[in-house]
Amino acid sequence: MRKIELELLHAVRSVLLGETSGWAKGNTIVTRGDGGSVQVFLHGNRLGVFTQDGEQGAFYHMGGKVFAFAPDTETLLRWPTNTTMSRLRALGVPVSRRKGKVLMGKSQLEVIK
């Protein structure tokens, strides 16, 4: 995992627990959204959103609360770059590329051109 991704995870935790209101470094931004949600952006494009007690996505237990990260698949499909996929993997999303096809878990996604 890259250093910026470790910093990203620390920032997400800090924002979710209310320790800070946001974080930015290079091309990556973490902001507090509506209703206590936390959004993660790469180059201004939303990678996904953390919500408390969400029903789908990668789950995290912090401060006695459960948070779910729901990835923005449209961003992934528009920009299926190594950086996008690396940030999503750092956030717990099982994304990969096999034979030129983008996979989330075992499901193939159609890239938008």
Summary of the structure (lengths in Angstrom):
residues: 113
radius of gyration: 13.6
end to end distance: 28.7
largest distance: 42.2
contacts: 324
relative contact order: 0.15
helix: 28%
strand: 40%
